[in-house]
Amino acid sequence: MPADLPEEPVTPDQLEELTKSLEKQMREAAKQFEFEKAAQLRDRLKALKEKATSTLLGVEQSRSREVEESGGHESSGQQT
């Protein structure tokens, strides 16, 4: 995975902003016939989307386990 992708979790808004930026840079590079640069940007974009997907899947799996462990009731994190 490219080293300049964020290691820390990003918010959905940050992810969208970064995705749009990479897509814009990729299109601009292609317009300028900088196809190698465009391909590198495409690969960064793909890696970012894969990381975001795997992160979201991990969160969903964690939530599912929490629900199962609590007897089928989703916890809000508050005690009663």
N, C-alpha and C positions, 0 to 999 in steps of 0.2 A: 504494500500500500504506500502511496506517496507520503513522504515525510511531512509535507506542509498541510495535511488535513488536520483539523482539530482533534486532539486526543480527548479532551473533556467533552462531556455530553453537551449538546447544543439544544437550544429551544427550537420548536418548530418554526418560529419566525426567523431565527438566525439561519436555520437550514434552508429555508426558502430563499432568503437573501443571498446566501452563498451559492446556491444552485443557479439562481438567475444571473449572478455575476459570472460564474464559470461558463454558462451557456452563451452569454453575450460576448465574452472574450473568445470563445471557440468560434462563434460566427464571424467575428471581426478577423480573426486569424485566417479563416478560410477565404474571406473576401480579399485578403492581402496575399493570397496564394501561399500562406505559411502553413502548409498542410501538416508538417511534423508537429508544429506547435498546437494546431487544432486537434490533432490526434492525442497529444499529451493532455490537453485540457479535457477531451472526451474521456480519457482514462481516469483522470482525477474525479470527474463528475460521476462516473460509474462507481468508483471506489467509495465516494462519499455516500451515494445512494445505497450501496450494499451495506455500509457501516450503519447507516440510519435504520435500514430494514432489520438488520440483526439486533440492533439495540432495542428497537420496538418489539421484536419477537421475544427478546429476553425479558423485557418488562411485562409483557402479556403472560409469559410462562410463569413468572414470579407471582403475578397477581392470581393466576389460576391455582397455584400451589397454596397461596394464602387462603383462598376461598375454600379449597378442599380441606385444609387443616382446621378451619374455623367451623366446620360442620355444614358447609354450603352457604354460609352467610358472608357477604363481602364486608370487610371491616373498614370503618371510616377512620380508624386510628384513634378514636376517642373512647374512653372508658366510661361505662355507665354505673 
